[in-house]
Each structure stands twice: as structure tokens, then as C-alpha cells.
């Protein structure tokens, strides 16, 4: 599919506006509009939703989202070179696209959006994980968004969906799965991008849970999980020995074995441990 609208193919857009991808911005542009439309469809029915897109670049996924009927797209792009190309998309979809030239890590986008909100993005590789953690750890839950449909490096996607006992299981997977239903919906080879990265990419769909999977104070849970996986090869009693007084007794009281390692503990186990130690945290 060369185009999904009356706009030029993306390769022509990139050439016209001299948008060679910048490694410093983590840019790898997805040029196949078949694929951008497919990613948009994984986010569900968009007709009644505002969509937040981070790092739209020349607008390939933006066009896919609009062609799939998004009520409105808010595109946040740090690279000022891309703004003219995005303004051309704006003209083709009057009243449907707002563009902000800014760093997504430095602005509050929620005030520009009306519920229901879904986030759909081919995230820049250098900020993708940080953005995801921010979206998963707001001060109030449920957050302003209903779902996240995000492209990452494949190894990051594997960490998000990892099961206990696997090599990729860790803090990111626990954080995501505790508060969301997580599923990898698509894998893309390097040659789908310009320039081709050295690794495969994957799209993960995260649908928020209205309540977390198990009760726990999020700050306590995050701290204990981070500490446990910081020394993942150590037994819990060693990795967490100075976390609170009598830590080994608390591990047992939470129904866990002090000799277990972090990768063996499921989300329910970590939540039980967080509840057990919360009264003893300073």
C-alpha cells in the first residue's frame, strides 16, 4: 500500500523534508502504511477516542490512526524538522490532528486530551521505557489513559510480558502486569524501518486494570521489587536483608521462602511481601 490517503508515500515525505533519522533522538521510521494501519487497529475502535502519539516523525502511524477513524490525535514531536510534514497531515485531516513540538518527558499532555484516551506510538528507543514507567506509575490509579499500544525493541517487549522464572522477568514486567493486561501483538523485522535497527521490534498492547491485580502500596511494591531484582542472583534473605528490621521473618510471614530468588516470585508473592513490610517502612 503506497498510501492510505491523498498524501504522498512516506519515502517521498522524508526526501522532500530532508528527514534523515537521527540516532541521537532514537529515530527509526516505519514506512509501510500497511503496518502503521495494522498497529492502529490493534488499539481497537478509535472513533470515540482521543489518541496520544509520541514521536510521530514524518507521520506514518499518525496517518494510520486518522485513517482508522480516530476522533482526534495529539502528536508530540521533539524534532522540529518533522513539524512541516505533520502540518501537511493536519491539512489532510482538518480538525483531527493537534501537533506539539516538545519533549514528551517535559510536558503534561493530559490537559490537551479528553477521555477516553488511548496512547499509540512507535516510541523513540531512547525514551520508550522511561515513558512506559511514568504511565504505569501515576499518583492516582486508574490513569488518564485506557490502553497503551506501543512499539519497543523486542527485548523490552519480552520484559513487559515475561513470566516468573524466565530470564527476562523483572521489575518492568511486574509493574506492567500488576496494573495492566499485557500482550505482544506484533513483531517487526529491522528492514521494516528506515534506517533498519540492529534488532527486531515488537508492539505490545497494555489494557489498564481498573484495580491492580493484587492489593499493595505501589511505592512499597516498587521499592521491594527494585531491591530484589537489583541482586537477582541472590536469595531473598540476602538481597533484602537490610530493607526493614527482621526482614527474613517478614519474608516467611508473606508465605515466601527466604532461599527463593526474585525471579521465582510471582506478582501475588511480591504484593504479599509489600503488604507485610509496609507498616515497618520508614
Secondary structure, 3 states (H helix, E strand, C coil): CCCCCCCCCHHHHHHHCCCCCCHHHCCCEECCHHHHHHHHHHCCCCCCCEEEEECCCCCHHHHHHHHCCCCEEEEEECCHHHHHHHHHHHHHCCCCEEEEECCCCCCCCHHHCCCCEEEEEECCCCCHHHHHHHHHCCCCCCCCCCEEEEEEEHHHHHHHHCCCCCCCCCHHHHHHHHHEEEEEEEEECHHHEECCCCCCEEEEEEEECCCCCCCCCHHHHHHHHHHHHHCCCCEHHHHCCCCCCCHHHHHHHCCCCCCCEHHHCCHHHHHHHHHHHHCCCC
